[in-house]
Each structure stands twice: as C-alpha cells, then as structure tokens.
Amino acid sequence: IFYISYSHVLLFKKINYFRWVKPENVDELKFVSKDVLLIRAGETIIFYDVDTQKEETIIVGNKSNSGDGKYELPLESVGCIDCCEIDLLALAEQPPIPKVVICSYPELKVLATLIDSSCSAAYKSILFLRLEYLIGLRGYPAFDLIVWAWRIGEKLLVVDTGFIQPNQYLK
C-alpha cells in the first residue's frame, strides 16, 4: 500500500514490514521511470521502486550523503525537478547563481549543466519539451521564460512573461 496523507506521512507496507518516512512537506511527486517514483521533500530526494518496494535516498548538498554514498550531485540545493520519458532528470538549484543539472537515471550521471549568470532569480519551474529542450520559468524579480537546447548547453530564448505572480508554474 502506498499512501500519502494530508499530514505528509508516507507509509510503505511490505509483508510484515512497515517503514515510516515523515517529510515536513512533499514538494514533488513524479515517476522518473516506469516503476520508480521520485519523491522530493526539501533537499531530500527518494527514489521508490513500486515493484520491488526498495528505495534510494539522496540528500542534496550533503557531501557525506545519507544514502550509500554512490550518488553525488553537483548541487547545493534543489528548487524544482522534472523527469523525462527516457529516464532523464532535470534538477534546478537555488541562487546565488541558479543552474540546472541534467542527469541520466538510475546512474545519476551528469549529462549537462546549464548556467545562466545573467540573473540570480531562482527557477520556479522547469519542464522538458520533447527530448531536446528544457523550459525554465524564473521567479522574482525576473519572471522570465528561458528555453534551453540542453544537449549543447545553449540558451535559445529568454522571454519576459510580463507577469508578476508568485504562483506561476509550468505544467
């Protein structure tokens, strides 16, 4: 049984085995592959395999990492995440200079790092567009939309959205 309650309590039940994980807040919940669910709670990322009921935990920015230490992401924090149908992850870091790291799953091998030093605004939302592009929406004070050709690390377009809404997101 997989259950997420309003109080943000996760319960994983396996035959005669219970495990409680109590994140403060579940920020994102997405499938990173056919059978693996990505759960982000603050700086903690949990990969939960729904078939085997096994999990891997990564704490971003923690050099000693609470998991088995085999994953080391070049990030100090995570603001938002997106997943792609070919087992790719995009993780956006918070300022001082926000960057987006594209990784393969399950190895978490870094394929690209996108850095835009022209603005220190954090990404509020990121989204893969097809397999070649990544769209990012930045927050205060910029509120602009950025289109990246992530495989070559090129920023293709920056559009001022003209909106100043704290609840703007890409879906």
N, C-alpha and C positions, 0 to 999 in steps of 0.2 A: 504494500500500500504506500502510495506517495501522497503526502498531504501537506499543504501549506495553509496555516490558519491566519486569521487576521492579526494575531499577535506575533507573526513571523517566526513560528516554530516549525522546523522540519522534522518529520518523523520518517525514518526508513525502517521498514519491518522485513526481516528475513526470518526464516524458520527459527523460532526460539531465540532470536537475536534482535535487540532493539538498540537504536543509536539516536541520540538526540543532538541536534545541532541548533543552537539558538542565536542566529544572527540578529543584530539590532534591527536591521532593515534589509529586505531583499530588493536590491536596486534593479537587477536584470535577471531574466529567466528565459533562456533560449536554447534551442537544440544546435549544438556545434557539429554534430554528425547524426547519422540515422538513429543511433541508440544512445548518444551521450548528451546529457542535459548540462548546460553551463549555468551556474548559479553565482551571481556576483552580489556580495554583501560588503559594501565598503571596499577595502583593499584586499578582501579575501575572495578568491575565485575557486569554486568547487566544480569539478567535472564528475558527474554522476552517471554511470553506465546503468541504464534501466534494465538491461538484460541480466548482467552479472551482479548487479547491485554493489559494485565496487566504486570507490571514489578516490579522486586525487585532489589534494588541497594545495593551493598556492597562495602565499601572502605576498602581494606586490610591494616592492620596496624593502623587503626583509631579506638581507643577504644570507642569513642562516636558514631561511625558509622553513616553515613548519611541516612541509611535506617531506619527501625523501631526499630533497636537495638536487634532483636531477634537472629541474627546470629553473632557469634564471632569466627572467625577462629584464630588458634594459629600461625599466621604468621605475620611477619613484612613487607614482600614484596612478590610479585609474579613474577616469571621469565617465567614460562610456565604452561600450563594446558592441561590435556587430559580428555576425557569423555569415558565412557564405556556403552555398550548397556543395562546394568542392573542398570541404574541410579546411577553411581558412578562417582566421580570427583577425579582427582589427581592434586594437586597444588604444584608446586616446588617453594621453597623460594630461594632467593638470599643469598650469603655469608653474614656474616663471616663463619657460618657453614651451608651449604645448606642442607635443608631437604625437604622431600616430605610428604605431608599430604593427606591421602585418606579419602574422606567423602562420605556419602550417600546423595542423592538428593531426595526430596527437603529439608529435615531436616538440612542438612549440619552437621550431627553428625560425629565426627571424629572416623573412624574405625581403622586407623593405622597411625603411624608416623615413617617414615624411615629416619634415620640419619646416615650419613657416615662421621665421624670426621677425617678420614684418609687423606682427601683432601679438600681444601677450594674452589675448582673450582665450579662455578655455573652450574646447569643443563641448557643446551641449548634447550633440547627437552626431553619430556617424552612420553611414549606410553604404553597403556595397551596391553598385549599379552594374548589373551584368557581372562579368568576371574581371573586367579591365579597369574599372573606375571605382573611386571611392568619393562619396559626397560627405562633406562635413559642414555642420552648422555651428557657428561660434556664438558665444554669449556676449554679455556686457563687456566693453562698450561697443563692440563691432557689429554684432548681429548680422554677419555676412555668411554667404553660402560659398563653399570652396569645392571645386571639382578637381580631383587628382587622377592622373594616369599613374596608378600606384606602382606598377611593374617597372616603370622607368623613373619614378620619383619626381615627376614633373607636375607642377601646379598649372592646370589648364585655364582655369577661370575663377574669378572672385566676383561675386555679385552682392551688392549691398541690398539686403532684403527690404530695408526701409521700415521694418517692424521692430519695435522695442517691447517685446513681450517676454516676460520671464518663463512662460510655459510653452514656448515654441520648441518643437521636436520634429525630427524626421521619422517617418514610419514606413 
